[in-house]
Amino acid sequence: MKKVIYSILALVLMGTMTTSCSDLLELESKTSITNSWLYETPEGLSRAVVGLYDMDRKIAENPSEGADIYAVQMFDYCTDLLVFRSGTNAAMARLTYNPSQGIFNSFWTHYYNVIGKANEVIAAAEKMDLTDPTTLRAWGEAKFFRGRSYFELWKRFERLYLNVEATTTDNLQREFVPASTEDIFTVIRGDLDDAVEALDWAQPEGAAGTEHGRVTKGTAMHVRAQVAMWDKDWDTAITLCEEVIGATAFHKLEDKPEDAFLKSADLRSKEFLWTYQFSLNPGGGGNTSTPPIAHRYQLVTLAAYHGLGAYFEMSAEYGGYGWGRCYPNSYLMKMFDQKKDSRYTKLMRTEWIINKTGHANYGQVYDMTQSKGKAEYMTNLHPMTLKFYDCWSNAGQPDLKTSYKDLPIYRLGETVLMCAEAYMERDGEGSTRALELYNMTWERAGNAKRIEPLTMDELLNEYARECYFEGVRWPLLKRRGILAERVKLHGGDTKADDPYLNADYAHPRELFIEGKHEVWPIPQAQIDLMGAENFPQHDAWL
């Protein structure tokens, strides 16, 4: 019976190509085990890699197999920076989950599916001529996806099994047992090192022009530096980050942080190291479905201002339709100089202009005291981030419940601060280079240049100001061993923190259990397949 279960599981974990790129990939079958033409020529291999991008992006698509994964990963769930209202996987935001929670299985199977397909591309490429540029790039991209996927899985679950072979009819029966952390990191380091060597700085050119959204040498270096930070290998982290920062022909901070996010729906600034691409144009961003695939993260982060119909009407200028679910909390907002720092003044909406046609106070700032202590403040008027603001997709239809704005994955702002942290760890808080790097993000936001030596606490605050809602905070606090401490101090918000609230929204600080919630439980569905005797649950989650 055990062997049958293993066979079924191996088939499930092979990885599948998905239909939104089906016209491009012309796949024979979503689950076939075959050495098709995709794996026999450099051109076919290149097309197979496109399927990896499509597969990976599914965590953000609407609808998708795990529609809330991107929010849970990126929106600072269970950290010290988020206040959460409702919806969009409330159990994850409030720490009321258990091993049977669906998102754990979605996250697990998503990344193992990516790994399975990457294994196929890698194995096929290594049978070809790796001096061929097309083959080498496909191999490097697949190496990136596999290394990154294991890294994302390890940060959350820690207990993993290793699968680095393409699944064939000859090796379906395998034993699934936990691998050591060192064995896992050996694969991650090796894959990302290979990706760094294989990939170019520039995104490739295709028949229609630059292929935006493809990973590059800079993307791979950034993730490899993240791994070095977990290793406490400060020299490697510094070397990698400095090389990315110095490659200004390809990666460069905008003059102002808002310029990276608010110029258009296309996040094509040199500041972004990697984004998920979306587009309303047929075939754009890899979308070949009708209508093109979109996402809903504009809705999640946009206050439902239009719910106060006496004062506001839905408009593209305000971002269209909002659900009002995930907001920056008061702890984060108080970190900013609220008069100078453009990450507050330009990248957050903190006031609302009455736009109801015919209202006596049309064009005037809404008096927030009218909503103090009422539920409408949290639902309709709470200060919100504009990092996902989209007035472009819905320009002609403000009530559209989807967005086609590109989504950020990695950005140079984190690279700069990660480099500063590595210098401080290696050379001490008096590091002059760390201070220079800190000032790169601090000064461009409109703040006066910092002259006094940098402290680690202040660097952590700058990480928060610069990178909130970009998937940085949870792994950063965990890596530094202070996740429980910070969540229990600041997670969510109370009425004492924000007097405008109608109730306390501080579940994380009440429910976070140190020694338990720093790691996700192994999905119960996976334990049922593999057997608890082979792959046991974390003790804290039994």
FENJO-V579559 format. One record per run of one state. SS is the DSSP state (helix for helix, strand for strand, loop for the rest). FROM is the first residue (numbers start at 1). TO is the last residue. If there is no record, write none. Layout:
ss: {SS:SS}
from: {FROM:FROM}
to: {TO:TO}
This chain:
ss: {loop:helix:loop:helix:loop:helix:loop:helix:loop:strand:loop:helix:loop:strand:loop:helix:loop:helix:loop:helix:loop:helix:loop:strand:loop:strand:loop:helix:loop:helix:loop:helix:loop:strand:loop:helix:loop:strand:loop:helix:loop:helix:loop:strand:loop:helix:loop:helix:loop:strand:loop:strand:loop:strand:loop:helix:loop:helix:loop:strand:loop:strand:loop:strand:helix:loop:helix:loop:helix:loop:helix:loop:helix:loop:strand:loop:strand:loop:helix:loop:helix:loop:helix:loop}
from: {1:2:13:19:26:37:40:42:58:62:63:69:75:82:85:90:95:102:126:133:158:181:199:205:207:209:211:217:232:234:247:257:262:272:277:284:287:294:296:297:302:305:308:326:329:330:334:342:346:348:350:353:354:365:366:368:372:375:382:384:386:403:404:407:412:428:432:445:456:468:473:480:483:491:493:494:505:506:507:512:524:531:539:542}
to: {1:12:18:25:36:39:41:57:61:62:68:74:81:84:89:94:101:125:132:157:180:198:204:206:208:210:216:231:233:246:256:261:271:276:283:286:293:295:296:301:304:307:325:328:329:333:341:345:347:349:352:353:364:365:367:371:374:381:383:385:402:403:406:411:427:431:444:455:467:472:479:482:490:492:493:504:505:506:511:523:530:538:541:542}
